[in-house]
């Protein structure tokens, strides 16, 4: 009974933390230096400037660095994918939490550095309507991610890696927003669902602008 009570309290606290994070207001600042401890292989593919998402309380919610170029294999992960230039398992960038954070499901995420691997939500009854679009990225602890940045992976492989970030049976999910029309510069705006969306730009190989919207703050309802 006591153990059940402790678990219930922890769940309530995590839910309250996620709700408080979503209720706050945020702004964007440049992160001029790559995060400490990042591997040499990642340093070579990431844009030199990243982005800090800062709350109205002055704390950094997260930091994000995006790849300079992302290979387009010419085969969308799904006919319903909103980002047809991306394939399953592709690395989009890295995200850092300096303090405890949360993912799109409201799961607690420990402080640390994580890679962002592209995936699609499972198209079954358990996930119907769980997100605005099917496209998202899964967090993987950077120290555990030794895969090639452009590796083609199965959903099961990506999920298994991401469970190391969540510490649960479910992966650590960061949802993508519908593709923005353009991204001449990075922006952070609140959408109609009270999600804070970071819009950034990479380059798709062969050369083409690839604007990406990442829901950096916000979680699924229900």
Secondary structure, DSSP 8 states (H G I E B T S, - for coil): -HHHHHHHHHHHHHHHHHHHHHHS-EEEEEE-S--TT--HHHHTTB-S-EEEEEETTS-EEEEEEEBSEEE--S--S-TT-S-TT--TT-EEEEEEESS-EE-TT--EE-SEEEEEEEEE---STTTTTSSSSSEEEEEEEGGG--S-TT----HHHHHHHHHHHHSSSS--EEEB-S--S--SS-EEEE-TTS-EEEEEEEEEETTEEEEEEEEEE-----
